[in-house]
Amino acid sequence: MSIKVANIKDVSQGVQPGQFTVGDRHDVGHLGELDPTYRQLLDRPVTATVAVLGSDGLPNLTPVWFDYEGELVLLNLAHHRKKVDWLRATPHATFLLMNPDDPYHWLSIKTTVRREIAEDDPTEGKRVTDQLNKIWLKYTGDDGEYGLRDASVNESRILFELTVDKIATFGVPPR
């Protein structure tokens, strides 16, 4: 699989001709092949903003924890959240990861849902729980089990595997 990456000309090194337009395009085979300048935004506990289309057809933006494996973005959601239904109805999402130290160093990932896995699936359900515990560790530093389940709704989780369609990059991290 090939993922298209568009590097947008930034002004981190000063004003330049054609700034804020695409400077170059190239392909990567998976997210781990991104330039380390941008891959760090995937590997650090940077909260992503995800955009999905709501039932009213308008974009809905939400901060989320996320993960990735190879060419897939992983989004682990509680079964009762509206985003689950919205992703099923319109299986596309865009993730924006902004460097918390510099909002002009960012990465945008456009994705399409490949499949979903329910936590109660007898074959793959454990993967959903394990992945949830992995992002719990990434974002909180706590190596125990995910600690935010809502017992009032008997919360279970859905893991969405999303293929990456396009990536846009901008800026460099502060020195």
C-alpha positions as CSV (number, residue, x, y, z in Angstrom):
1,M,0.0,0.0,0.0
2,S,1.2,3.5,-0.8
3,I,0.2,6.6,1.3
4,K,0.4,10.0,-0.3
5,V,2.2,12.6,1.8
6,A,1.9,16.3,0.9
7,N,4.5,18.5,2.7
8,I,3.1,22.1,3.0
9,K,5.7,24.9,2.8
10,D,5.9,26.5,6.2
11,V,7.5,29.7,7.5
12,S,9.5,28.1,10.4
13,Q,12.7,29.2,8.6
14,G,11.3,32.5,7.4
15,V,9.2,33.8,4.6
16,Q,9.5,31.8,1.4
17,P,7.9,31.9,-2.1
18,G,4.8,29.7,-2.3
19,Q,4.5,29.5,1.5
20,F,1.4,27.6,2.7
21,T,1.2,25.6,-0.5
22,V,2.3,22.1,-1.1
23,G,6.1,22.1,-1.5
24,D,6.5,18.4,-2.4
25,R,4.7,15.2,-2.5
26,H,6.0,11.7,-1.9
27,D,4.7,8.2,-0.9
28,V,5.3,6.2,2.2
29,G,4.4,2.5,2.7
30,H,3.3,2.9,6.3
31,L,3.1,5.5,9.0
32,G,6.5,4.4,10.5
33,E,8.2,5.6,7.3
34,L,7.2,9.2,7.9
35,D,10.0,11.7,8.5
36,P,10.8,11.6,12.2
37,T,9.9,15.3,12.4
38,Y,6.3,14.2,12.0
39,R,6.4,10.6,13.2
40,Q,7.1,12.0,16.7
41,L,3.6,13.4,16.8
42,L,2.3,9.9,16.3
43,D,4.6,8.4,19.0
44,R,4.2,11.0,21.7
45,P,1.0,11.2,23.7
46,V,-0.4,14.0,21.5
47,T,-4.1,14.2,21.8
48,A,-5.6,14.1,18.2
49,T,-8.6,16.1,17.1
50,V,-10.8,13.8,15.0
51,A,-13.3,15.0,12.5
52,V,-16.3,12.8,11.5
53,L,-19.6,13.7,9.8
54,G,-22.4,13.8,12.3
55,S,-26.0,12.6,11.5
56,D,-26.9,16.2,10.5
57,G,-24.1,16.1,7.8
58,L,-22.0,18.6,9.7
59,P,-18.4,17.9,10.8
60,N,-18.0,17.0,14.4
61,L,-14.6,17.6,16.0
62,T,-13.5,15.7,19.2
63,P,-10.2,15.3,21.0
64,V,-9.3,11.6,21.1
65,W,-6.5,9.2,22.1
66,F,-5.4,7.1,19.2
67,D,-2.7,4.7,18.1
68,Y,-1.3,3.3,14.9
69,E,0.1,0.0,13.5
70,G,1.8,0.1,10.1
71,E,-0.6,1.7,7.6
72,L,-3.6,1.7,10.0
73,V,-4.8,4.3,12.4
74,L,-6.5,2.7,15.5
75,L,-9.5,4.5,17.1
76,N,-10.9,2.8,20.2
77,L,-14.3,4.1,21.2
78,A,-17.0,3.3,23.8
79,H,-19.8,1.5,22.1
80,H,-22.4,4.1,23.2
81,R,-20.7,7.1,21.7
82,K,-22.3,8.9,18.8
83,K,-19.0,8.7,16.8
84,V,-19.5,5.0,16.5
85,D,-22.8,5.4,14.6
86,W,-21.4,8.3,12.6
87,L,-18.4,6.3,11.5
88,R,-20.6,3.5,10.5
89,A,-22.8,5.8,8.4
90,T,-20.0,7.7,6.8
91,P,-16.8,5.7,7.2
92,H,-14.2,8.5,7.0
93,A,-12.3,10.4,9.6
94,T,-9.6,13.1,9.6
95,F,-7.1,13.3,12.4
96,L,-5.2,16.5,13.3
97,L,-2.2,16.2,15.5
98,M,-0.7,19.5,16.6
99,N,2.5,19.8,18.5
100,P,1.5,21.0,22.0
101,D,4.7,23.1,22.0
102,D,4.1,24.7,18.6
103,P,0.7,24.7,16.8
104,Y,2.4,25.4,13.5
105,H,4.0,22.0,13.6
106,W,1.3,19.5,12.7
107,L,0.2,16.4,10.9
108,S,-3.2,15.7,9.2
109,I,-4.2,12.2,8.4
110,K,-7.3,11.4,6.2
111,T,-8.6,7.9,6.7
112,T,-11.3,5.4,5.8
113,V,-12.7,2.8,8.1
114,R,-11.4,-0.7,7.0
115,R,-13.2,-2.6,9.7
116,E,-14.3,-2.6,13.3
117,I,-13.8,-5.1,16.1
118,A,-16.1,-5.4,19.1
119,E,-14.5,-6.0,22.5
120,D,-17.0,-8.8,23.1
121,D,-15.9,-10.6,19.9
122,P,-15.0,-14.2,21.0
123,T,-12.0,-14.3,18.6
124,E,-10.5,-10.8,18.5
125,G,-12.1,-9.0,21.5
126,K,-9.0,-9.4,23.6
127,R,-7.1,-7.3,21.0
128,V,-9.6,-4.4,21.6
129,T,-9.0,-4.5,25.4
130,D,-5.2,-4.9,25.0
131,Q,-5.1,-1.9,22.6
132,L,-7.2,0.2,25.0
133,N,-4.7,-0.6,27.8
134,K,-1.8,0.3,25.5
135,I,-3.2,3.8,24.8
136,W,-4.0,4.2,28.5
137,L,-0.3,3.7,29.2
138,K,0.7,6.0,26.4
139,Y,-1.5,8.9,27.5
140,T,-1.4,8.5,31.3
141,G,1.8,6.6,32.1
142,D,-0.2,4.1,34.2
143,D,0.6,0.5,33.2
144,G,-2.6,-0.9,34.7
145,E,-5.9,-1.4,33.0
146,Y,-7.9,1.4,31.3
147,G,-9.5,3.3,34.2
148,L,-12.3,5.4,32.6
149,R,-15.0,2.8,31.8
150,D,-18.5,4.0,32.5
151,A,-20.2,1.3,34.5
152,S,-23.5,3.1,34.3
153,V,-23.8,2.0,30.6
154,N,-21.9,-1.3,30.9
155,E,-19.3,0.2,28.6
156,S,-17.7,-2.0,26.1
157,R,-15.4,-0.9,23.3
158,I,-15.2,-0.9,19.6
159,L,-11.8,-0.7,17.8
160,F,-11.9,0.9,14.4
161,E,-9.1,0.1,12.0
162,L,-8.7,3.0,9.5
163,T,-6.6,2.9,6.4
164,V,-4.7,6.0,5.7
165,D,-5.7,7.8,2.4
166,K,-3.6,11.0,2.6
167,I,-1.3,12.8,4.9
168,A,-0.4,16.5,5.1
169,T,2.5,17.8,7.1
170,F,3.4,21.3,8.2
171,G,6.3,22.9,10.2
172,V,9.1,21.7,12.3
173,P,9.3,21.3,16.0
174,P,10.7,24.2,18.1
175,R,14.4,24.0,18.8
